[in-house]
């Protein structure tokens, strides 16, 4: 199958020698003129979930609630010929909306954002667009966040403190469908895993459900039960029930304690 297929007329003859193998319609003699059959161009470039070799650059959705951080990260990514930021979002809910309306191959999400965290957005994007690659960008070197990021469908976890060094390679690894953990985080995570294994303990688990986490974040941000109900399309009564469950489950008494807990676990910034 390598190119030994009979080349038609043998020898250098160019005339119409024999109607048998020469019936490849002489009208297509001009190799690049006309829309006839012939070699099919590589259609993978610029379409589909990820760029093909030598194709269009990877289209990135960047989500961070700090415009300054977004600007810096965008400079890093747009400086690379194979990467381009095509959409920006300032919170997790906007990131999900952007991913619905823009053709993107990769989402780079900060963890701590208003309305919806990067982890919450990652979970929803994984359900809505399973082919979309996701990277978590964070200031938290925290094993709980790392394991939650993997469960949410992220293929990489990059610390903001070393983003200038690691983010480009993390993006390329994600497009190749390979996991990426920045070296500093990797050491801490391996140590945590070994500690858990040595003591016979399971890996850290979430204390609250996804819905409770959404409500906890919004409560800590100061939204009323009615506002939360409107945002999540549920009744204020349902919000109150979830809030009561959270207080009981976490052993807390009021909104202030819930807010402190939300800060501690990275749902909101202090």
N, C-alpha and C positions, 0 to 999 in steps of 0.2 A: 504493500500500500504506500510505498514511499515514492513515487514519482517515476516508476518504470512502466506506467500505463502507455500503450502504444501511441507514439506521438503523431499518428496520422501518416502523412507522406514521409517516407524515409529519405534521408539525404536533403540536400539544400534546395530541391526543386520547389518552386513557388507557384507553379501553374496548377490548374484544377486537375490533378492526377487522380482519377478514379472517383466515382460518385459515392463509394462506400463510406470510408471514414471521413471524407470531406464534407459530409452533410451536417456540419455544425453551423449552419446558416451564415454564409459569407457576409450577410448584411451587418454582422456584429464585428466586422474586421477592425473598426476603430476601437482600440481597447478601452478608452475611457469616455467614448461618446455614446450617448443613448442609454436608456434605462434597462438594457437587456440583462440576461443572467450574469454570469461571470462572478468574480470574487465578491462576497457579501461583506460590507463594512462591519466593523466591530460595533454592534449595537449596545454593548454593555457600557460604553463610555457615556456618562451623563445621565443614565437612567437606571432604575433599580435601587436597592437599598444602599449600595456602596459603590465607589468608583472602581472601574477596572484598571489594570496596569496602563499607565499612560493616559488614563481618561481624565474626566473632570475632577477638580479637587473635592475633597470630602466637605460636605455642607454641614455646618455646625450651628446648633442652637445653644446660646450661652445664657444661663440664668443665674443672676446674683442680685441681691437687693441694694448693693452699693455700686453706684454708677462709676466711681473711681476704680474699683476693683474690676468691673466689667471692661472698662477702657484699657486697663493694663493687660488683662488676659487677652483681650481682642488684639492688641498690638503683637503679643507673642505669637498668637495663632495665625494672624493674617500675614505675618512675615514669612511664613512657609508656603512654598508654591503648591503644595498638595493639600492645604487646609484653608478654608475660608469661612468666616462667621457670616451667616445669612440672616440670622434672627436673634434678637435679644429680649430677655424677659426680666422683670424686677421682682417676681415672686413665683412660687410653685404653681399657682393656679394659672397665671399668665403663660408659664412655660408649657403647660398641657394644651392650652388654647393655641399657642404658636405652633406646636408640633402637629396639631390638627390641620392648620391652615397653610403651613409652609412645607416645602419638600426638603427635609433634612435627613442626614445619614447618622448624625451623632448628636446627643444632648449632653452638655457639660453643666452639671447642676450643683450649686452651692447647697449645703445641708440646711443652714439656718436662714429661712426666708419667711416673710409674712404670709398670712392666709394658708399657705401649704408649704411644708418643708420640702427640701430636695428629695428626701426619702419617700415622702408621700407622693410627690410628683412622679418619682421613678416607678413606684408600684403601679400607678395609673397608666403611665406610658407603656410599661411592659405588657399591660393587658390590652391597651388600645392598639399599639404598634409593636408587636413582638420582634420585628426585624430591626427596630431602631437600637443602635448601640448607645449605652449610657455610661458616663463617667461621673463620679462624685468628687467635687472639689471642696475641701474643708480645711478649717483651721484646727480641727479636733483630731488628735492622735489617740483615738479611742477604739478599743476592740469591739465594744457594743455597736458603735456606728458602723464599723467595718462589716461585721456579720449581718447587720440589718441591710446594709447596702447590697451585699451579695444576694440576700433573700429578696430584695426589691428588684433584682434584675440587672444591677450595675456590673460592668465587667472591669471596672478599675476604681481606685481610691487614691486621690492625689492630695497631698497637703499643700495649702496655699504658700507656706513658708518656702517650699522648694518648687513651686509651679514653674518658675523660669527655667529650671533644670529638667523637670520630669514631665511636664504637661504635654509637650509635643510628642514625645515617645509614647506616652499613655494613649493619646489620640490614635496614633498609628497602630498601636497594639490592639485597641478596641475595634478598629476597622478590619484588622486581620482576624477578629474574633478570638483574640488571646487575652487572658487576664493580665492586669497590671496592678502592682502594689509598689508604692515608692519604698526604697530600701529602708528608711528610718521606721516607717510604720510596720514593715515586714518583720523586723527584729522584735518589736514590741508584741506583735500578734503571735509570733511563734512562741515567745516566752509565755504569753497568756495561755495559749493552747496546751503547752507542756505542763504548766502549773495545774490547769484543770484536769489533765489526764493523770498526773501524778497523784492528785487527791481524789481521783475517781468521781469528779463532778462533771455534769454535762456542761456544754458550752452555754454562755449566758443567754437567757431567754427574755422575751419582752414581758414587761409587767402589765401592759394594757393592750387592748385590742386596737386595730387600725381606726375604727370609728371613735373610740375613746381618746385616742391620741389626737385626732383631728379636733375634737371638742376641747380637750385639755389645752391645746395650743391656742385656740380662739378665746377661751376663757382667760388664759394668761395674758393675751394681748388686749384684754379689757372689753371684749364684745359682750353685749347683753344676750340673754337667751333668745330673744326675738331676732336679733341680728345674726346670731349663729344659725338659728333655724332657717332664716332666709338664705344664708350662704350655702348651707348643706341641703337645702330643700327638705327639711323635716320640721315637725311642729315644735314650738317652744317647750311643750310638755315633755317631749322625747329628749330634748336637750337637758332639761332639769333632771330627768331620770338618769341619764348618762353621767351628769355631774355628781349626783348622789352616789352612783356606783363607784366613780373615781375616788371620791372622798373616803368611802368605806374600804375600797380595795387597797388604797395607798396609806390608810391610817391617818388621814389628814382632816382638819376641821373647817378650813375656809379657803376662799380664793387666794389669799396671800400665800398660804402654804403650797397650794397648787402651782402658783406662779414660780415660787422658789424651786419646786421640783422640775417645772418645765425648763427653767434656766439650767439647772444641773444636768439634765439629760439632753440639752442642746436643741430643744424645740424652739426656744426664743433666745435672743441675745440679751445679756444684762443691760 
